[in-house]
Amino acid sequence: MADKQNRSADPGAAVAVDDPAKVRNVVLVGPSGSGKTTLTEALLAASGTVPRAGSVVEGTTVCDHDPAAVRQQRSVGLSVAPVLHAGHKINLIDTPGYADFVGELRAGLRAADAALFVVCAAEGVDAATIAVWEECASVGMPRAVVVSRLDHHRADPLAEIAACQAAFGAGVLPLYLPVPDGLVGLVTQRRYDYSAGYPPRVSDPDPAVSDEFADARNELIEGIIAESEDETLMDRYLGGEEIAEDVLIADLETAVARGSFHPVIPVCATSGVGLAEVLDGIVRAFPSPLEHTPPGVTSPDGTEHAALSADPAGPLAAEVVRTAVDSYVGRVSLVRVFSGTLRPENPVHVSGHGLTERGHEDHDADERVAHLYSPLGANLREVPFCVAGDLCALTKVGSAETGDTVSSPEDPLLIKPWRMPEPLLPVAVVAKSRSDEDTLSRNLSRLVAGDPTLRLERNAETGQLVLWCMGEAHAEVVLSRLRAGGADVGTEPVRISLRSTFAKPARGHGRHVKQSGGHGQFAVCDIEVEPLPRGSGFEFVDKVVGGAVPHQFIPSVEKGVRAQLERGVQDGYPVVDVRVTLADGKAHSVDSSDAAFQTAGALALREAAAASRITLLEPLDTVEVSLPDEHLGTVLGDLSSRRGRVLGTESGEGGHTVVHAEVPAAELLRYAVDLRSLTSGTATFTRRHARFEPMPEGAVVPT
């Protein structure tokens, strides 16, 4: 592309752009360790946004400001870093590459209009990155590839480019190729020399270099021409006509913005090689918000609303894509404005949706936005407005949670939600002392409000507080944030909610007679208990004849039996799937009472249990596992070892198989971690409760 000499005229200053055409929202995608954060840091320094690039190892980068990220030396959350280049504002959205933080990645994809896939020049392309590529392809999101870490001791950029072409498919072609201390542009036929750092010196390459890359240039030109809307261009090229550089660049930029062509740029963040080419490519080839169709919207009551566009004068529609809690300013909401203009000191309407799955009620509230900020990592720089297509941060909007819509009170809107993965790793947390319980509860509500991949469950049966996380690394970050908030918390083994039932019919006699002065207590009842099929619940039958138990006390017996069923008759596990028949009993005209017959009913049930055999029931889950075909045997064997019963398999798309099985819930406590290990992170699964089934003899009761 054209020569790159642009730098920010006002380093580090927050800029409010008033034209969506001058905004680029780019999410950086790639595996952990590929160099996304380091590349972002280098682009910040090259553009003059920061005086010098920080270090991931030293914990001094703009994007990895979370203490957990500094400790783990990897990104654990989404972070925004705006830079100015060629009169445009580029919102670089750095996302974690580790699978546990896929929720942050999905938030980044929601906020962006294009994706920059960052792959290490020494590591190939992993399956998880391919899956994200295919996801972006399904919605037509423009993509480009950065082959990073050219200074790695095992770096082989040409082999990595070939691996990208094999993994990502058609349309992936290098726009530049590496030479010592720089790059050679295959379209421009110029050498970009970074031996003196950024910006590069531009010159004509050596003829020998041009000859070396002639085949790659021809392949690139043919690929660009194939995407051209000028149907005569290919014939002219094949006929020997030299296609003008500006024509090629224009067609290239159109194809990239259309999502059908994906340039590859080698980059070394340490030496600066490729930084100018990346910035220039983002500005010239990636689409502005004007070319991106906003998500659909409805009114809060569910009625359809006219489609939105990135019009600064249109109705206000913004979405909270991430929520964080700052120790100084409190809740910080990262917002993508899809339509209209957000201004401080104006009232806004906050609409919640889809959060009921995480234990929240849908909500609507009017609030006032005091200040708007342009986020630079953890730094908030105040701006006077935020137009459609741009990103900004709001503080002290107490009702806003991740996924909520911010709109005008006069025209409230609800943006349709994006798809989020379900957390499937349970972690039981416990406060170390009573004084920590209030702090724990308060901090948990904040974390769950900001993290859609975190679900809180208060299990009434086991008494445990269970956090459902994406994986062990996610759980570690959540626990560290709880402790940083002042709560001394620990973990304990997750207990499974078991049930029990009668294995055979039994009879029970309940006698509750007390005469200790004053009003006495007298109640006698005889019951018959018989098991019912699984899932039948509880039935109570009255077969008393002759008024042996007065009519007004029959509900008392049932109430006492029900209470004892809930408390359990063995090890405290609730009893289910039984029919209890009240057959006979005795009453006293003065001393019988509701409480006495409740006690007698409970005693009768306990006696019947002692005379019968009690069977423990464990929860059984229906599981669906989607995995590449090459891992099918391994996964089937693992399910068998977990006492799973495979119900069948079906072929999915792209060489995947879906396995349907039933597995005891006790065997799934760590399945999210184990499945990822078995399949190198390429498999996913879902689970839902099916029913309770008897535990096999000899099985260890989970505690």
PyMOL commands that set and color helices and strands:
alter all, ss='L'
color gray80, all
select helices_A, chain A and resi 20-22+36-46+67-72+99-111+127-138+157-168+207-212+214-226+233-238+245-258+275-285+289-291+355-358+434-450+472-484+551-567+594-611+629-641+665-668+671-678
alter helices_A, ss='H'
color red, helices_A
select strands_A, chain A and resi 23-29+79-85+88-94+114-120+143-148+172-174+176-179+182-185+191-193+201-203+262-266+297-298+317-326+330-339+341-342+346-351+364-369+372-376+379-383+386-387+391-395+405-407+414-415+425-431+455-458+465-469+489-492+499-502+506-514+521-531+538-542+578-586+614-628+645-651+656-664+684-694
alter strands_A, ss='S'
color yellow, strands_A
deselect
rebuild
show_as cartoon
